[in-house]
Amino acid sequence: MASRIGGGFVCITKPKMRPESGHGRGGRARFQRVLWSCYPRGVTILEVINKTTPYFEKQGIESPRLTIELLLAHLLKKKRLQLYLEFERDLDETTLEALRGMVKRRVAGEPLQYITGEAEFCGLRLMVDKRVLIPRPETELLVETVVGRLKAESGERKTAVKIVDVGTGSGCIAIALAKRLPGAEITAVDVSREALDVARGNAALHQLEKNIRFLESDLLEVLPDSLRVDAIVSNPPYIADGEMAKLPKEVRDFEPARALTAGEDGLKVIRRLVMNARRFLSPSGFMALELGAGQRPAVEDFFGQQGYEVVEVVKDLQGHERVIVAQPRK
């Protein structure tokens, strides 16, 4: 319903069927305001950004202006920087209605990446939804570490490099490795059939279906005993069960818990993986795992118990020991 208010503004409102006491006059139903319910005719991109940024800020949304710009860019199928060239472009009511829904979801805590359906990882655009964990920048360190080690050893190798990505999720690690290591034979496993559907779609998006074999498996369970690989890579669940409630709402309430938590100390999955990985590693093969903050001593100790030697630890930008690399002792 449209009504005229001062200054040439148009108010788009939805009447409530029952008046609320203290607000109605003469029995008239109270009108419920929604975000951008009142705006000038021909509201522009810049006006929407300027109005929504403080709203997001008040709601505690991180990077409020960037968030609304990314939502607009996705909705308008533009690159974010292109918005700056079209600040005076008018947005119609259909576009605004779609944007209202997206803003409502973000304020409710849903991650931006699930709302837009995509995330960036190692410079690659990937499709994501609630079936998979959202790729993190920290995990790019894992990819960089693995690529660096395998390329350094490439002169000694006479056959194609073989890699297993355990708990592939969206396929981000496997796809990034395939892009950086052309010719590599990559097997990506996940216990979730739904996650594998997302991963296969992302591989197809980057034309890598023939480079990566996807298997439904609980860790390394379905791999043939004869398989020998140069690297086993994983960003496993590593959050302690008791820490789940302390995570941000965006993570706790929306991302798949199975991809996050791993027992009382967060190391349940890592222990299972380390215990079963050695038989699949070639003589010079290695394991590379992402870790939670403060987990390095316990994981290094367990590697030692299983006959491994830790050969590299990589810190993230916050100074946390994020990636650990280990090889079987010779």
C-alpha positions, 0 to 999 in steps of 0.5 A: 500500500502506498501513501503520501508523506512529507517531502515527496516520499512514498511509504510502502507499508503493510497494514496489520489486521488488528490494531494495537492499543496505544497506537491506533487512532479512530480504530484505524489499523496501525501500519508496520514499518519495515526496513526501507518502508519509506524512501524517496521515489526512485531510491538510489543505490547510494541511498540504500547503502547510506540507510542500511549501513547504520542499521547493520552497525546498530545490529552488530553486523561486522563490516556493515557497509561492505556487507550491504555493498556485497548484497547489492552487488550479488543482487544486481549481478555486478562487481562490488566496485561497479556499484560506485559507478552507478550510485545514482541508479534507481532501484525498483520495488522488486529489487528492494523487496528482494534486498529486504529479505536478504537484509533480514536473513543477515540480521538474523545471523545467517552468514553472508556467504549462505545468503549470496550462495558463494564464497571466495577461496584462493582466488576461486569463486565457490558455491556454498550453502548450509550443507558445507562449511564456509571456506576460511582464509586460514585454510588457504595456508594449508593449500599454500603449504602443501603446494610449496612442499610438493613443488619443491619435491617435483624434480625427484618425482617421476609419476603424477603427484597423488593427494587425498583431501579428507573431509572435502566439504565444498571441495575448496582444498581439492579444487585449489590444489588441482588448479595449482598442481595441474596433472595431480591425481586428487581423491576427495572424500567426505562422510556427507553425501550432501557435501559431496554434491556441493563439491562436485558442483564446484569442480564442474564450475571450474572444469575440474571434474576429470581431475578430482575423484570424489568418494563418500567415506568416513575418513579413509575407510573406502580407500583401497589398501593398494593406494599410495599417495604423496600427501594426505591433506585435511581441515578436519573438525577440531572444535571441542564439543563444549566450545560450540556454544561459545562460537559466534551465532553465524557459525553456531546456528548455521554451519554444519556442526558435524564439520566443526566439533570433534569430541571433548578436546576437539581432537577426536577426528584428528586422532582417528585420521593420524592412526589410519593414514600411514599405510596410505603414504608413500615413503616420502609422503606427508600429512598436512592438517589445519589445527585450532589455536593451542592444539599444536602440542597435543597433536605433535605429541600424538604424531610422535606416538604414531611414529611421525616426525613433525617437519613444519608448523605454519602460523596464521596472521594472528600468530596461531599455529594453524598448519602442521606437517608430519612425515613417518619416521624412516 
